[in-house]
Amino acid sequence: MSKDQFKTRLEIAKRKANKRNFSNKKHNPSPIGTAFKLSTELVSAVAVGTIIGFILDKTFGTKPWLILIFFFVGVVAGITNVIRSAKNMQK
């Protein structure tokens, strides 16, 4: 095998290896981004639950009860979402 053939084969092998490495890399977010995502999921679920409870309380005139019920429903939903997201991040 001549020196030119070896260089050509080496360049081809390098290009193939670079393509494989580029396609195999997974997007790894920073720890701060991950923490922000999880906290946002929790806070948004609680906020949505509380807002729904507030609107329903205003509609039906049951002032604190539906706010409290939907607040806790939002907390449970938020914690469930955070646990699910954390499990997906571990994979």
Secondary structure, 3 states (H helix, E strand, C coil): CCHHHHHHHHHHHHHHHHHHHHHHCCCCCCHHHHHHHHHHHHHHHHHHHHHHHHHHHHHHCCHHHHHHHHHHHHHHHHHHHHHHHHHHHHC
